[in-house]
Amino acid sequence: MENFWGRRFAALLVDMVIITLLLWITSHLIFILAAVLGIYTFLNYWVFIGAILIIAYFTYIEGTISTTLGKILFKLKVKTKNGNMDYKTAFIRNLSKILWLPLIIDIILGFIFVDSKDRILNQISETFIVDTKKKD
């Protein structure tokens, strides 16, 4: 896939599969715990737990190594304009990835209002994606 945006989308799909597996395992463990303790009302908060796990995945991995497992597979990396990728920056740039709708809105707003045609949260966090196949 030589198309940059196509590779970014494919990397996101890989990350979403990984997150889905993580959420599936976590939901089963939580359900077993809820069944043993008899506290099923806890399951009402599963959406929030899922959102926290999604943000934690992207924030931790990008904050640590400036990439995700999907981006590694498609040779992409997150860079910052000031050169220091940290957890705060990773958190800000990934807020819209909690659900599909905020992500789509983030992309659309980026294409409407940003000159570089990138996500609006990338502009706010001063980050951008680079192709690691090419020399920096």
C-alpha positions in Angstrom: 0.0 0.0 0.0 1.9 3.0 -1.2 -1.0 5.4 -0.5 -0.2 7.3 2.7 -3.8 7.8 3.8 -4.6 4.2 2.9 -1.7 3.0 5.1 -2.9 5.2 7.9 -6.4 3.8 7.7 -5.1 0.2 7.5 -2.9 0.8 10.6 -6.0 2.2 12.4 -7.9 -1.0 11.5 -5.1 -3.2 12.8 -5.1 -1.2 16.1 -8.9 -1.5 16.3 -8.6 -5.3 15.9 -6.1 -5.4 18.7 -8.2 -3.2 20.9 -11.3 -5.3 20.2 -9.5 -8.4 21.3 -8.3 -6.6 24.4 -11.9 -5.4 25.1 -13.3 -8.9 24.5 -10.9 -10.4 27.0 -11.4 -7.7 29.5 -15.2 -7.9 29.2 -15.1 -11.6 29.9 -13.0 -11.1 33.0 -15.2 -8.4 34.3 -18.4 -10.5 33.6 -16.9 -13.4 35.6 -16.0 -11.0 38.4 -19.5 -9.5 38.4 -21.0 -13.0 38.4 -18.9 -14.1 41.3 -19.6 -10.9 43.3 -23.2 -10.6 42.2 -22.7 -7.0 41.1 -24.2 -6.8 37.7 -24.9 -3.0 37.8 -21.2 -2.6 37.2 -21.7 -3.8 33.6 -23.7 -0.6 33.0 -20.4 1.2 32.9 -18.8 -1.0 30.3 -18.9 1.8 27.6 -16.8 4.0 29.9 -14.4 1.2 30.7 -14.0 0.5 27.0 -13.4 4.2 26.2 -10.7 4.3 28.9 -9.0 1.2 27.6 -9.0 2.6 24.0 -7.5 5.9 25.1 -5.0 4.1 27.4 -3.8 1.9 24.5 -3.1 4.8 22.1 -1.7 7.1 24.8 0.6 4.6 26.4 2.1 3.2 23.2 2.4 6.5 21.3 3.6 8.3 24.4 6.3 5.6 24.9 7.5 4.7 21.4 5.7 7.3 19.2 3.9 4.6 17.3 1.3 1.8 17.7 1.4 -1.8 16.6 -0.7 -1.0 13.5 1.7 1.9 12.6 4.7 -0.3 13.1 3.2 -2.8 10.6 2.6 -0.1 8.0 5.9 1.8 8.7 4.4 5.0 10.2 5.4 7.0 13.2 4.1 10.0 15.1 6.3 13.0 15.4 5.8 16.3 17.2 6.8 19.8 16.0 8.9 20.3 19.1 10.4 16.8 18.9 9.2 15.5 22.3 6.4 13.0 22.1 5.0 12.5 25.6 1.8 11.1 27.2 0.0 14.4 27.3 0.5 15.0 23.6 -0.5 11.4 22.8 -3.6 11.7 24.9 -4.7 14.9 23.1 -4.1 13.6 19.6 -6.1 10.4 20.3 -9.2 11.8 22.1 -11.3 11.4 19.0 -10.5 7.7 18.7 -12.8 6.8 21.6 -15.6 6.1 19.1 -15.9 6.1 15.3 -18.2 9.2 15.1 -15.8 11.6 16.9 -12.9 10.3 14.7 -14.9 10.9 11.5 -15.8 14.4 12.7 -12.1 15.0 13.6 -11.0 14.0 10.1 -13.8 16.1 8.4 -12.9 19.2 10.4 -9.3 18.7 9.6 -10.0 18.6 5.9 -12.2 21.7 6.1 -10.2 23.9 8.4 -6.5 22.8 8.3 -4.2 23.5 5.4 -2.3 20.2 5.7 -5.5 18.2 5.3 -4.8 16.3 8.6 -6.9 15.6 11.6 -7.8 18.6 13.7 -6.5 17.0 16.9 -3.1 16.5 15.2 -3.0 20.2 14.6 -4.0 21.0 18.2 -1.4 18.6 19.6 1.2 19.7 17.1 1.8 16.2 15.8 2.0 14.6 12.4 2.5 11.2 10.9 5.6 10.3 9.0 6.5 7.5 6.7 9.4 5.6 8.2 10.2 4.0 4.8 11.5 7.4 3.6 14.4 9.2 5.2 13.4 12.0 7.6 
